[in-house]
Amino acid sequence: MACGSAAVLDKSLVAGRVTNPVVVGQVLKQLIARTEIHETRALVAVSDSTSTFRVLQLPVGITDQDVATAVSRELPLDPERIATRWVDAGGDGTSRVVYAVAWDRAQIKSITESIKLAGLDATVVELKSASLARAVTLRSCLVVDMVSEPSEIVLVDGHLPRLWHGLELNLPRNDDIASNLANPLRSMLSFYARSRDKSFAPTSPVLIASEQVLSAQSLARLADLIQLPVQPLAAPPRVSPNVRHSNYLTCLGLIMRRN
């Protein structure tokens, strides 16, 4: 897997919102060329600051029209400016679980335009919280992304994103994260328990993504404050820089064919 990142320095991309699609498209195009990515189809993870989502638990026998009505009640927004969609997200046999999203049409248009200008086809556009819920594989957890600006917290339960919260941390490099993160995490857990009448599993971990190495003392102190296990988000496995991505994938293909 090839990966890379690039900064947009002229405020053309601010807190997940694209203000200048041309500049963002140029940065993306250069990034793709630099990381030797040749695929043109893209899954675009959009910042939750541009949209809002709800997970609804509805009766099993409810019709699609009734689902649409329930979503409209839950997300009563201006249809001229805001688009709304919903999909079935499974269920436990006693309820129908529906994932509904409402997004700002203008913001999504700016994002998809920048993707197109980069020479990509935005095959799928989804919220970052949904991507994280699928990527972490755990049934329930809290993901704290301290790399993004602003930082983000996503509460995942039942493999679905339930809550999203953006916050400005602005931590000094050697500052203890425990006192800064404890209150936002406790607030999210408390809100989730009140709004959904459902407590977060006490064994579900808090996963922290950070560019700096977090000390064991900071993680332990945060775990003590919120009464949940806390651990760094595991980094994806790295391929040796001496191995070309094309050769690596070719070898994998040959092994799969032989098996």
Buried (B, 14 or more C-beta within 10 A) or exposed (E): EBEEEEEBEEEBBEEBBBBBBEBBBBBBBEBBEEEEBEEEEBEBBBBBBBBBBBBBBBEEEBEEEEBBEBBBEBBEBEEEEBBBEBEEBEEEEEBBBBBBBBBBEEBBEBBBBBBBBBEBEBEEBBBBBBBBBEEBEEEBBBBBBBEBBBBBBBBBBBBBBBBBBBBEBEBEEEEBBBEBBBEBBBEBBEBBEEEBEEEBEEEBBBBBBBEEEBEEEBBEBBBEBBEBBBEEBEEEEEEEEEEEEEEEEEEEEEEEEEE
